[in-house]
Amino acid sequence: MKNIIPEGKSNTNKAISGSILYLFQIVVSSLLPLISIPIITHRIEPAEYGVFALAQVYGIIATGMVNWGMAAGYERNFFLYENEPNKAGALLHSVTTFVTCNVIILISIVWVWQSNLSSIIFDREDYGLILFLLVSGTGLSSIASYYLLYLKNFGKAIDYVKIMIFQSVSNFGLILFFL
């Protein structure tokens, strides 16, 4: 049977449906943290939540530093090789290997000096483990983000959205479980 929709229309429809999927994922991923904040602040003391938030900020900053802007570089260079699967795969592999090595070094540093870092950041030594866990989680999440960029750049909107929503729902569920 002959294709009824012209080539340009098919690509336009695919782009629109992909955009709607990405928008849906953003809405779901944004709403769950907004729902969890009142639950968290109701169950734990404000000072404890402040420690969690501050440790999360330091984890994000430290992880961002050891990523060396590779996400922007990867996304920019991806399109040079999108029609060459071997080169696109090699680019993903080299970027994730570099970032993984940096994240492992960061996590190791935080593990070894967690009490000293906790003293510097929080004026108390006993928050080192939470700092270590949040830096580790943020670092691992940053590595996973390169694979998600890979899916997004190849136009695999459904796979990308499924993973992101699963991640958001899992994070929400874990937060509720550990409270």
The 8 nearest C-alpha neighbors of each residue, nearest first, counted from 0:
[[1, 2, 3, 4, 5, 6, 9, 8],
 [0, 2, 3, 4, 5, 6, 9, 8],
 [1, 3, 4, 0, 5, 6, 9, 8],
 [4, 2, 1, 5, 0, 6, 9, 8],
 [5, 3, 2, 9, 8, 6, 7, 1],
 [4, 6, 8, 7, 3, 9, 2, 10],
 [7, 5, 9, 8, 4, 10, 2, 11],
 [8, 6, 10, 9, 5, 11, 4, 12],
 [9, 7, 11, 5, 10, 6, 12, 4],
 [8, 10, 12, 6, 11, 7, 4, 13],
 [11, 9, 13, 7, 8, 12, 14, 6],
 [10, 12, 8, 14, 13, 9, 15, 7],
 [13, 11, 15, 9, 14, 10, 8, 16],
 [12, 14, 10, 16, 11, 15, 17, 9],
 [15, 13, 17, 11, 12, 16, 18, 10],
 [16, 14, 18, 12, 17, 13, 11, 19],
 [15, 17, 19, 13, 18, 14, 12, 20],
 [18, 16, 14, 20, 15, 19, 156, 13],
 [19, 17, 15, 21, 16, 20, 14, 22],
 [18, 20, 22, 16, 17, 21, 23, 15],
 [21, 19, 23, 17, 22, 18, 24, 16],
 [22, 20, 24, 18, 23, 19, 17, 25],
 [21, 23, 19, 25, 24, 20, 18, 26],
 [24, 22, 20, 26, 21, 25, 19, 27],
 [23, 25, 21, 27, 22, 26, 160, 28],
 [24, 26, 22, 28, 23, 27, 29, 21],
 [25, 27, 23, 29, 24, 28, 30, 22],
 [28, 26, 24, 30, 29, 25, 23, 31],
 [29, 27, 25, 167, 26, 30, 31, 24],
 [30, 28, 26, 27, 31, 25, 32, 33],
 [29, 31, 33, 27, 32, 28, 26, 34],
 [30, 32, 34, 33, 29, 28, 35, 27],
 [33, 31, 35, 34, 30, 29, 36, 171],
 [34, 32, 30, 31, 35, 36, 29, 37],
 [33, 35, 31, 32, 36, 30, 37, 38],
 [34, 36, 32, 38, 33, 37, 39, 31],
 [35, 37, 39, 38, 33, 34, 40, 32],
 [38, 36, 40, 39, 35, 41, 34, 33],
 [39, 37, 35, 41, 36, 40, 42, 34],
 [38, 40, 36, 42, 41, 37, 35, 43],
 [41, 39, 37, 43, 42, 38, 36, 45],
 [40, 42, 38, 39, 43, 37, 44, 36],
 [43, 41, 39, 40, 38, 178, 44, 37],
 [44, 42, 40, 41, 39, 47, 45, 48],
 [43, 45, 47, 46, 48, 40, 42, 41],
 [44, 46, 48, 47, 49, 40, 43, 50],
 [47, 45, 49, 48, 44, 50, 43, 51],
 [48, 46, 50, 44, 49, 45, 51, 43],
 [47, 49, 51, 45, 50, 46, 52, 44],
 [48, 50, 46, 52, 47, 51, 53, 45],
 [51, 49, 47, 53, 48, 52, 54, 46],
 [52, 50, 48, 54, 49, 53, 55, 47],
 [53, 51, 55, 49, 54, 50, 48, 56],
 [52, 54, 56, 50, 55, 51, 49, 57],
 [55, 53, 57, 51, 130, 56, 52, 50],
 [54, 56, 58, 52, 53, 57, 133, 51],
 [55, 57, 53, 59, 58, 54, 60, 52],
 [58, 56, 60, 54, 59, 55, 61, 53],
 [57, 59, 134, 55, 61, 56, 60, 62],
 [58, 60, 56, 62, 57, 61, 63, 55],
 [59, 61, 63, 57, 58, 62, 56, 64],
 [62, 60, 64, 58, 63, 59, 57, 65],
 [63, 61, 59, 65, 64, 60, 138, 58],
 [62, 64, 60, 66, 61, 65, 59, 67],
 [63, 65, 61, 62, 66, 67, 60, 68],
 [64, 66, 62, 67, 63, 101, 61, 102],
 [65, 67, 63, 64, 68, 98, 69, 62],
 [68, 66, 65, 69, 64, 63, 98, 70],
 [69, 67, 66, 70, 71, 72, 63, 64],
 [68, 70, 72, 67, 71, 66, 73, 94],
 [71, 69, 73, 72, 68, 74, 145, 66],
 [70, 72, 74, 73, 69, 68, 75, 76],
 [73, 71, 69, 75, 70, 74, 76, 68],
 [74, 72, 70, 76, 75, 71, 69, 77],
 [73, 75, 77, 71, 72, 76, 70, 148],
 [74, 76, 72, 73, 77, 71, 78, 79],
 [77, 75, 73, 79, 78, 74, 72, 80],
 [78, 76, 74, 79, 80, 75, 73, 81],
 [77, 79, 81, 80, 76, 75, 74, 152],
 [78, 80, 76, 77, 81, 75, 82, 87],
 [79, 81, 83, 87, 78, 82, 77, 86],
 [80, 82, 78, 83, 87, 79, 77, 84],
 [83, 81, 80, 84, 79, 87, 78, 86],
 [82, 84, 80, 81, 86, 85, 87, 79],
 [85, 83, 87, 86, 88, 82, 81, 80],
 [86, 84, 88, 87, 83, 89, 80, 90],
 [85, 87, 89, 88, 84, 83, 80, 90],
 [88, 86, 84, 90, 80, 89, 85, 81],
 [89, 87, 91, 85, 86, 90, 84, 92],
 [90, 88, 86, 92, 91, 87, 93, 85],
 [89, 91, 87, 93, 88, 92, 86, 94],
 [92, 90, 88, 94, 89, 93, 95, 87],
 [91, 93, 89, 95, 90, 94, 96, 88],
 [94, 92, 96, 90, 95, 91, 89, 97],
 [95, 93, 97, 91, 96, 92, 90, 98],
 [94, 96, 98, 92, 97, 93, 99, 91],
 [97, 95, 99, 93, 94, 98, 92, 100],
 [98, 96, 94, 100, 95, 99, 93, 101],
 [97, 99, 101, 95, 100, 96, 66, 102],
 [100, 98, 102, 96, 101, 97, 95, 103],
 [101, 99, 103, 97, 98, 102, 96, 104],
 [100, 102, 98, 104, 99, 103, 65, 105],
 [101, 103, 105, 99, 104, 100, 138, 106],
 [104, 102, 106, 100, 105, 101, 107, 99],
 [103, 105, 107, 101, 102, 106, 108, 100],
 [106, 104, 102, 108, 107, 103, 101, 109],
 [105, 107, 109, 103, 108, 104, 135, 110],
 [108, 106, 110, 104, 105, 109, 103, 111],
 [109, 107, 105, 111, 110, 106, 112, 104],
 [108, 110, 113, 106, 112, 107, 111, 131],
 [111, 109, 107, 113, 108, 112, 131, 106],
 [112, 110, 108, 109, 113, 107, 114, 106],
 [113, 111, 109, 115, 110, 114, 116, 108],
 [112, 114, 127, 109, 116, 110, 115, 111],
 [113, 115, 124, 117, 127, 116, 112, 118],
 [116, 114, 118, 112, 117, 113, 119, 124],
 [117, 115, 119, 113, 118, 114, 112, 120],
 [116, 118, 127, 114, 124, 120, 115, 119],
 [119, 117, 122, 123, 124, 115, 116, 121],
 [118, 120, 116, 117, 122, 121, 115, 123],
 [119, 121, 117, 118, 122, 116, 123, 54],
 [120, 122, 123, 117, 118, 119, 126, 50],
 [123, 121, 118, 119, 120, 117, 124, 116],
 [124, 122, 118, 121, 125, 117, 126, 119],
 [123, 125, 114, 118, 117, 126, 127, 115],
 [124, 126, 127, 123, 114, 117, 128, 118],
 [127, 125, 117, 129, 128, 124, 130, 123],
 [128, 126, 113, 117, 114, 130, 129, 125],
 [127, 129, 131, 130, 126, 132, 113, 125],
 [130, 128, 132, 131, 127, 126, 133, 54],
 [129, 131, 127, 54, 133, 128, 132, 134],
 [130, 132, 128, 134, 129, 133, 109, 135],
 [133, 131, 135, 129, 130, 134, 136, 128],
 [132, 134, 136, 130, 135, 131, 55, 137],
 [133, 135, 58, 137, 131, 136, 132, 138],
 [136, 134, 132, 138, 133, 137, 106, 131],
 [137, 135, 133, 139, 138, 134, 140, 132],
 [136, 138, 140, 134, 135, 139, 133, 58],
 [139, 137, 135, 141, 140, 136, 62, 102],
 [140, 138, 142, 136, 141, 137, 135, 143],
 [139, 141, 137, 143, 138, 142, 136, 144],
 [140, 142, 144, 138, 139, 143, 137, 145],
 [143, 141, 139, 144, 140, 145, 95, 99],
 [144, 142, 140, 145, 141, 146, 139, 147],
 [143, 145, 147, 141, 142, 146, 148, 140],
 [146, 144, 148, 147, 143, 142, 149, 70],
 [147, 145, 149, 148, 143, 144, 150, 142],
 [146, 148, 144, 150, 149, 145, 151, 159],
 [149, 147, 151, 145, 146, 150, 152, 144],
 [148, 150, 146, 152, 147, 151, 145, 153],
 [151, 149, 147, 155, 153, 148, 152, 159],
 [150, 152, 148, 154, 149, 153, 155, 156],
 [151, 153, 149, 154, 150, 148, 155, 74],
 [152, 154, 150, 151, 155, 149, 81, 156],
 [155, 153, 151, 152, 156, 150, 17, 157],
 [156, 154, 150, 158, 153, 157, 151, 159],
 [155, 157, 159, 154, 17, 158, 160, 151],
 [156, 158, 160, 159, 155, 161, 20, 17],
 [159, 157, 161, 160, 156, 155, 162, 150],
 [158, 160, 156, 162, 157, 161, 150, 163],
 [159, 161, 163, 157, 162, 158, 24, 156],
 [162, 160, 158, 164, 159, 163, 165, 157],
 [161, 163, 165, 159, 160, 164, 166, 158],
 [162, 164, 166, 160, 165, 161, 167, 159],
 [163, 165, 167, 161, 166, 162, 160, 168],
 [164, 166, 162, 168, 163, 167, 169, 161],
 [165, 167, 163, 169, 164, 168, 162, 170],
 [168, 166, 164, 170, 169, 165, 28, 163],
 [167, 169, 171, 165, 170, 166, 164, 172],
 [170, 168, 172, 166, 171, 167, 165, 173],
 [171, 169, 173, 167, 172, 168, 166, 174],
 [170, 172, 168, 174, 169, 173, 167, 175],
 [171, 173, 169, 175, 174, 170, 168, 176],
 [174, 172, 176, 170, 175, 171, 169, 177],
 [173, 175, 171, 177, 172, 176, 170, 178],
 [174, 176, 172, 178, 173, 177, 171, 35],
 [175, 177, 173, 174, 178, 172, 171, 170],
 [178, 176, 174, 175, 173, 172, 39, 171],
 [177, 175, 176, 174, 42, 39, 43, 173]]
